[in-house]
Amino acid sequence: MPSLSLKPSHKPIKNYYEALEQYAKLGIVHEGAVRSAFQSLLDSCARQFQWTLVAEYAIKRSKKQPIRMDGALVDSYNLPRAYWEAKDINDNLKKEIPKKFAVGYPKDNMLFQRPDRAMLYQDGKLVMDADLTKDQELVDIVRQFFEYRAPAIAQWEKAAEEFGDRVKDHATALLELIRKEEKTNKKFIDAFAAFMQLCRQSINPNLAESAVEEMLIQHLLTERIFRSVFNNPDFAQRNIIAVEIEKVINALTSKHFSRAHFLSSLDRFYGAIEETAATIDDFSQKQNFLNTVYEKFFQGFSTKVADTHGIVYTPQPIVNFMVKSVEEILQREFGKSLVDKGVHILDPFVGTGNFIMRVMREIAEIQKSALPHKYEHELHCNEVMLLPYYIASMNIEHEYFEQTGKYEAFEGICLVDTFEDQRIEQLGLFTPENMKRVERQRESDLFVVIGNPPYNVGQLNENDNNKNRKYTTKNKTGIDDRVAATYAKASKATLKNKLSDPYVKAIRWASDRIGEEGIVALVTNNSFLDQIAFDGMRQYLEKDFDQIYVFDLGGNIRKNPKLSGTTHNVFGIQVGVSVNIFVRKR
């Protein structure tokens, strides 16, 4: 168990007492001012554990007002580890604390503090009552606060540590089993071939068998998480892609393979996830936890996939800003709103569903009665990777349930590569529900394209092996053909390799997709703003759109080496980022 390095002689402790002394000289005693001294102490200690102190932390509660406390310590999995409430010097803690517990404050690692006293509750019991005028007692209670691990958290930490290696071992064993059954199991051979055909039509006609094998492995290793953590026991029977994969899995298990027996050695890890998730009442926090588990899964299991697709999640304030901006521009420039019929909205790279969910909340805030029609007919999204597709499906469906009280399957999501040229004639060959959804989306007149396209944040060196695939067609309608015929052709640059970045393709694709009028709102790498290779792209953006809004968030460590590491970037990555809103009017 990690320990906190803290002594009375350490600077954070001395700074705390010096700040209080300064406040006392100025006659400042109210909570809002004096709490900053203790907040600085907690913030300093949190860095030792790579935790974040979130001020004004809110806990959402079903059908009740959220509880808002002065702060919570949150770990890298977005799990709250400790809670803090500051009080005035004159507050009677023994009287105030029962009132807080009565309204629902957590009782596990909850610290109530005023400048001269602190009371710490763990596992529902008072474990320490410290006189903060004594530096050793201050050190002791802060150390106890940071070093405590609830049983579920302790189990989770240990399991998470082992999970990466264990997943690799199981993935390797599953791959060996699949390869063996591909030679001898007729039922599996037929089921795999049918699923392979479906994937090649909706994702990539040149998709390798190894990629489909990986999808089966991902499904096998994560399906239980979706069933249990999201409390969705019918997931594999209800999700249209999961249904198809289950057919292949059932064929795989038809001879000598027991799914339960094979995965039994992962029971402790699954149990740790389930127990940890059970401690989280707020669904959005549970989503954050699962998103982080998913991200760690890819780091341990599919590093190359993660790098190629630029798996980075958009900070919520950016999502909020973009959705609000789109609504404002719709009203001001077009006399429309997100709630209006006919305003089709697409996130072409949905990830785990954050943008679509935020659009749904915006629609519900403006006109709740409009949401059912929008949800059924005019909200669209695509995802090319299986795990985020699963998570997005459930997140979006749960958001609709939260807003309306009804469960309705979300038919606007497609497992498809947005950049793939979807030819109508292909659809006649094999028309499962997913392909019907793709066709429906293609026939929709999109007015808003919004999202966070992939960009290779990890590929800092152009010589990295993790190259992106090409999208070209004989009739020159592929997205790479379009980039070549426009951005590249108009460029005077000698080296144009940077135009192959997926985010450039995303902007070109969205520019073509919205038709005569509409809005494209994408958060992307900001290299296109001033680098020489993008001169042709800038020319075309000026021609293609009537208004362009760019919010340059900076963060490029190459331009400014003083910004070393990732703390100066909103995504925690090493390339610059910008929010871009392109507006086209008739």
N, C-alpha and C positions, 0 to 999 in steps of 0.2 A: 504494500500500500504506500503511495507517495506521501512524503511528509513535507510540511511547510517550513521553510527556512526563515525563522523570524525570532529576533531577540530584542530585549528592551533597548539595546544600543544601536539597533538598525535604523537607517534613515527614515523609513515609512512611519515608525513609531514616534520618532522625534518630531517629524513633520506634523503628525497628528496633534501632539501637545502644543507645538508652537502655534498652529492655526487656532486652536481653542483659546490660547492665551491672547492672541491678537483680537479674536472676536470679543472676549471678555473686556478688553481695554476699550473697545468701541461700544460696549453695552449691548451687543447683539446676542440674543438668546433664543430667538424663534427657530423652530425646526428647519424651515426652508433654507436658512443660512448655515447653521452649525452642522447640519448633516453632511455638507460637502467635505468636511474634514475626514469623517469616517468613510465616506464614499471613496475618497482618494486612497485611504489605507486599504480598503477592500480591492480596489482596482489594481493596486500595486501587487497585492498577494495573488490575485487571480492570474496574473501573467505567468507565475511559476507553474501553474497547472494548465496553461493554454486555455483558460476559461475566459468568458466575457461577462463583465458586469453590465446588465441591462437595466438602466434606470427607468423608473415609472413602469415597472413590469405589470402586465395585466394577465389575469387568469380568466378566460371566458367560461361561462357557466350556462348550461341549457336553460332557456326561458328565464334567466335572471340577469341582473346587472353584473358586468364583470367586476372582479375584485382587483383593485389596483394598489400595489404596495411600492415602497420606495426603490426596491431593486431586487434582482435575482441574479445568481451566478449560473451561467449557461455554458455547457461543454461543447465540444466540437461536433457532437451528434444532435445539437439543439435541445438537449435534455436539461431542464433546470435541476441544479444540484443543491442549491441553498437559497433561502429567501431572507430579506432584510427589511425591517420597518423601523424608521427613525421617529423619535418623539422629542417633544420639548423638555427642557431641564425641569420644568415644573409639573410635567405629567406624572401621574401615579401609575407606574407600569403594572402593578398588581391589579389595578382596577381596569386599565385599558386592555390588557391582554385577553381576558375572558370575552370582552366585547368583540374583539377581532376574530377569535376562534368561533364565536357564535354566528358570525356572518360568513364563515367558510374559509378563513385563512388556513394555509397548510400547517400541519403540526409536526412535520418531519424536516428537521434542520431549518427551523424558523428562528431568526434572531431579532429580538426587540431591543432597541438601543436608544439611550439618551446620553448626553455628553459625559455623565458621571456613573452610569450604570448600564449593564446589558444582561439580558436573560435569554438563554438559549434552550430551545425545545427540540428534542430529537426522539423519534418514535413515539410521539404523543406525550413525552414526559419532560419536565424541567430537569436538565442535566447540569446546568451551570448558571450561577447568579454572580456576576463579577462586578467588583468595584473598579471602574475604569480610571479612577484617579491614581491607581497603582499600576505602574507599567507592566509588571509581571502578570497581573491578572488580565490585563488587556491582551497581552501576548497569548496567554493560555486559552482564552475564550475564542480568539480569532483562529488559533491553531486547531482547536476542537471543531470549529465551524467548517474549516476547509478540509480537514482530514477525515471527517465522518463519511461513511458510505452506507446508504440504505441497503438492506440485503439484496433487493432486486438489482440495484446499481452495481454492487460489488460483483454479483454473478455476471451481469452484462459486460463489465469491463474485462473480466477474465475470458469470457466467451469471444468477445469481439477481437481480442488480441490473437486468439488462436484461429479465428475464422478464415482469414486470408489463405493460410497454408492448407487448412482442411478443405476449403472449396476447390483449390487447385487439384488436390489429390482425388476428390470425388469427381471432378470434371474429367480428369484423365481416365479414371476407371470407367465412367459412363461412355466416354468416347471409344474406348476399347470394346466395350459391350456392343455399342451401336455398330461399329465396324464389323464385328463378328456376326451380328444378326443380319447385316446387309448381305451377307454371303449365304446364309442358311435358312432364314425365316421368311417364307414366301409371303405371309400375311403382312409382315413388317415391310418387306421390299415394295409391295403394292401401295401400302398406306404412305410410305415415305415418298414414293414417286408422285403420288397425287398431291401431297402437300408441297413438294418441291415445285410442281407446276404452278400451284397457286402463288407461291412466293415469287417465282420468276416473273409472273404476270404483274403482280402488284408492287414489287420492290425493285427488281433488276433482272432483265432477261439473261444476263450473264452471271447470275448469282451462283457461287460455288457451292458444291454439296457440303463443304466444311462449314459454311456460314449457317446452313439450315441445321446441320448437326449441332452447332452451338446454340441455336434457338431452342432445340429440344432439351439440351442440358440446362439452359437458363430456366426454362419452364419447370423442369423437374426439381431444380434446387430452390426455387422461390415460390412455387404455387401454394405451399402451406402458409407462407407468410401472408399472402393476400387473403386466403380463407380465414385465418385466425386473427391476425392483427387488425384487419379492416372489418372483422366480424361479417364476412361475406362468404358463408359456407357454400353457396351455389355458384361461386365465381367461375369455376371451370365448366359449368353447364350453361352459363348465361353469356359469357363473353364469346363473341363469334370466332375470334382467332383461337382462344383457348380451347373451344370445342374442336376445332380442326386439329390442334396439336394433341389433344387428348386421344383422338382416334389413332394417331401415330404411336403415342405412348402405350395405349392399350394393346396395340399390335406388338410393340416391343416387349411388353410384359406377358404376352400370351403363352410363352414357352417356359423359360426357366429364370425369370427375373421378378423378384418381389420388390415393388417400390418401397414399401414400408420397411422391409428388412434392410435394403440397401442404404436408406437414408437414416437408419436408426442411430448411427454414430454421430449424426448431427442434431439429435434430439435436444441435447443440452443447449446448443446454440439457438435452435428454434425456440426452446422454452425461455431462454434469456430474453430474446426479442419480445416474445408474447408477454412475459411478466413485466418487462420494462414499459412496453406500450400500454399495458393495463393501468400503469400509474399515471397515464396522461389522459385527462378527461377531455381537453379541448382538441377537437378533430384537426384543426389547422396545425397545432403543435405535433400531433401524431403524424400528420403528413410530412412535416419538416423532418421528423425523426426517420420516417421510412425513406424519404428522399436521400437522406444522408447514408442510411444503410445501403441503399441502392448504389449510391456513388462509390462507397467503399467496396461494394461487391464488384463493380467494374474495375476498380483499381487492382483488386486481388485476382480477378478472373479474366478480364478482357481489356487489358491496358491499351492494346492497339485500337480496339473499337472506341474506347473512351477518347483517345487522342484524335482519331480521324474525325469523329463527330463533334469534337469540342464540347464535351459534357461539362457545362458550366450553368449554374442556375441563376436566374435574374433576381437581384435584390428586390424585395417587395416595394420599396419606395419608387424604384424606377418603373415597375409595372403600373403602379398607381398613377404616376405622372403621365405615362404614355396613354393609358386608357382615358384619363380625364382630358388630356390634350386632344385626342381623337374626337371625343364628344363635343368639346368646345369648337373645334374646326368644322365638324359636321353642321353644327348649328349656325355658326357665323358665315361659312362660305357656301353652304348648300341648303340651308333651311331645313336640315334633317336632324335625326337623332339615332343613336344606337337602338332605340326601342321601335323605330319605324319599320313597318313591313316593307320588304324590298331591299333593305340594307343588309346584305349578306356579309358576314365577317368570317375571315379565315386566319387561323394560325398555322402556317405551313410546316412549322417545326415545333410541335406542341410540347415536347419534353414531358413533364409530369402534369401539365395542364394549367399552370399558373395564370397565363394571360386569359384563357377562355373563362376560367373561374372568376377572374376580376371583372371581365366584361359582363358576366352574368350578374354579379353583385351590382354593377353600375346600372344595368337594365332594371333590376329589382328596385333599386333606390328611386329611379326616375318614374317607373310605371310597372308595378309588380305584375299586373294583369297581362303585360306584353311578353313576359318570360316564357310561358308555355309554347307560344307560336315560334318565338325565336329559337328556343331549344330544339324544337322538333324539325324546323325547316331552314333556319338561316344562320346557325352557328356551325362552323366547319373547322376541322383540324386534321393534320397529318402527322404521323410519326413513323420513322423507318426502323426503329429498334424496338424489340419485343418488350423488354421490361418497362421502359417509360410508357409505352403504349398501354400496358396493363394498368400502371399506376394512374395515368391520365384518365383512362376510362372510369376507374372507380372514384377518383377525386371529383371529376365533373358530375358524375351521377349523384354523388353524395352532396355536392353543392346544390344541385337542383332539389334534392330531398330537403335540405336545410331551408331553402327559400320557399318551397311550396307545400311541404309535408307529404309529397307523393314520390314514390320511386318510379322512374321511367328510364329505360335503357337509353343511352345517348347514341343515336345513330349517325351523328355527324362526324365521328372519328374514323379515320381510315389508317390501316397499316399499309403504308405506301411511301415510296420515295418521291417527294414533291418534284424533284428534278427530272424524274424519268418521263420520257415521252409516252403518254398513255394513248395508244391507238384504239379507236372504237372497235376495229375488227378483232382485236385481241379478246375483247370482253365476251364475244360469242363462244369462245372455245371452252371457257370454264367460268361459270358465273355464280360463285358463292356470294353470300351477303356482302362481304368486304368489297368485291368488285362492283356490286350494285351501288354501294356507297360512293366509290370512286367516280363512277359514271355520273351519279347525281350531282356530286360536287363540281365535276367538269362542266356540267350544263348550267350551273348557277352563275348569275352575273354578280361577281364580287364587287363590293364597294369599299371594303376595308381589309387590308392585309396587315396583320400586326404580329410581332413576335421577336424572338431572339434566334437568328439563324446560326448554324455552327460556324465556328472559325477556329483554326488549329492553334489554340493558345499554347499548346505544348511543343509545337513544331517551330522552335525559334530558329533552327538551322534548316535552310532549304534543302540540305543534303540528307535530312532525316529520311528514314525508309518509309515512314508512314504517309505515303502519297494519297491524294484523293483521286477517285475514279473519274474517267472522262464520260461526258454525256454528248455524244455526237450521233447524227443520223444521216442516212444517204441523201435525204432531201434538205439537209442543213437546217432542221428546225430544233435540234437539241439545244440545251441551254449553253453548252460550250460553243456551239456554232453561233448562237446569238451574241455571246460575249465577243467572239472573234470578229463578227461582222459589224459590230458597233464600237464598243469600248476599245478593243485592241486596234481595229482599223483606223480609228481616229487619233490614236496615240502617236506621238513623235518619239516616244521612249524606245531605246534599243532593247532593253530587257523588260519583258512583259509578263514574266512568270507569276507575279503577284496577282494578276488578274484571274488566276485559276483558283484563288481562295474561295471556299464555299460562300462566304458572306457577299462577295461580288456577284456570284451567280444568283444569290437570293434577291439582291436588289434588281438585277436584270430581269429575273423571272417575275417578280412582283410588278415591275414596271409594265411588262407585257400583259400580265394577267388581269389588271383592273379595268382595262378597256378605256373608254373615252373620258371617264371621270371617276375619281375616287381618291383614297388616302392610303399611302404605304407608310407604316410606322414600324421601324426596325431598330433595335439596339445592336450595334456592330463594332467590329474593329474600326478605329478611326483613321487608319492609314490612308484611306482614299481622299482625305481632306486636303492634303498638301504634297503627297509624294509624287515624284515625276511619273512613275509607271501608270498613274491613274488620271493623267491629263485628259485622255480621251473619254474616260468615264465621267469626269466632271463636265465635259462639254455636252455629253448626252443627257446627263441629269438636268442640266439647264434647259435643254431642248424639250425633254420629256415631261417636265413639270412646270406648273405656273408659280408655285410657292415651295420653298424649301426651308425647313427649320432644322438647325443642327445645334444640339446641346453637347459640346465637347467636354467630356469628363476627364480628359487627360489620362495619366497613368502609364505612359510608355517609358519603361526603364531604359530603353536604348537612347532615347532623346535626353533623358535626365538621369544619369547614373546615380545621382543622390537619392533617387527613389528606389533604392535597392530593396530586393525582396518583393513582397506582394501587398504590404499593408497600405500602400498609397493608391490602390486601385479598387474601385467599387466591387469588382468581381474577385479580388484576391488573385489576379493573374498578372502577367508581365507585359501584355500588349495594351496599347491605348484603346479607349472605348468612347463611343459617342452614341447619343440618342438622335435618330434621324427621322423626320416626318416630311414626306414628299406629298404634295397636293396637286392633283390634276383636275382642271375644270374644262367644261366644254368650250 
